[in-house]
Amino acid sequence: MSIDPFFSINKEVIASDKQTLVSKTGLFGFFLCSFDITRGLQILYSFPKKMQKNQEELDILKTHCIWKMEKIPLRIDLKFSDFIYSAFQLHDSLDEEIAATLKRPLYGIVLKINKENRPIPSKLLLNFKLKIEKEVGSKLKILSKRKAIESNPIKREKYKKLSNEALYLHNHLAQMWNDFKKQILDQIELFPDTEDITLEKSSLLPQDVSSTATNFFKKKISIRTISSEENPGQIFVMLVNQKDNLNDVIIHVSKTLEFFSETIWVQELPEWPVKEELILEFSRSDFDENYLIKISSRKTTVDIKSIEIKARI
């Protein structure tokens, strides 16, 4: 058998280039996922492709807080081992609400990033998300439908047809991912010795977690808002523990600013009994404001709630 030495050298160069990209950017890859209450989490696409078949990766993604959230313009990071799984929800601009049903699943992207690398500028992360929404957001249902029938022999013809359409989307996603990595490399080369001090990090950064999936749709904490005619400028938010007695509780409130969030305050409680109410007080401003309330117990996220405080009239 003859061996083409030039082909061998090229393979080594390509492998070396890929390793250099990972070491400089910290980007190991990304996932495009769907989530619905019938099938749970589904990985529709990954780069590199082998991550899609990794059960450990699937288990980690199932625990990500992003799938618990209602429609929010926010990045949420999950720390796991030596990596950060940075996730965004994706929405078609025509969608008014996300149902997370089999016919209308929730879509999201998750980036796997080395924790030791320099933080990726917020603007680049946001632009990557918006580009995917704009260019392929309306076509994501093709990947979801294809995934739903891939093991159904009766629908092989339909699967093949969807596969042809999916191939275009896969190539498009791969190109966008390569463009994103080049943007980060350009940023590093432009500012090689400086930190991105303007980076806005998500304030919702859970501690390292186990790979056990959670029932995300079981209501653990209920929430309702109350206002009064006597004091219309104040809004009271009532949280009720609906499940079990909680110990070592942390109530973390953050305010969303554009596509990221800022911590407002953190309250620690030694105990929160079942059916007991907690009341939080918010003041109206001249603008509509959005908040996230994260409830943790013994370093485990119990629930995350989003609320909107309307501007005073």
Protein Blocks (a to p, Z undefined) as FASTA:
>chain_A
ZZdfklmmmmmmmmmmmmmmmmmnopabdcdddddfklopadfbdcdfklmmmmklmmmm
mmpmklmpccddddddddehjbccdddddddfklmbdfkpaklccddddddddfkbccdd
fklmmmmmmmmmmmmmmmmmmmmmmmmmmmmmklmmmmmmmmmmmmmmmmmmmmmmmmmm
mmmmmmmmmmmmbccfkbccdfbdcddddfbdcdfkbcfbdcdddddfklmmbccddddd
fkbccehiacdddddehjaccdfbdcddfbdcehiacdddddddfbdcdddddddeehia
fbdcdddddddZZ
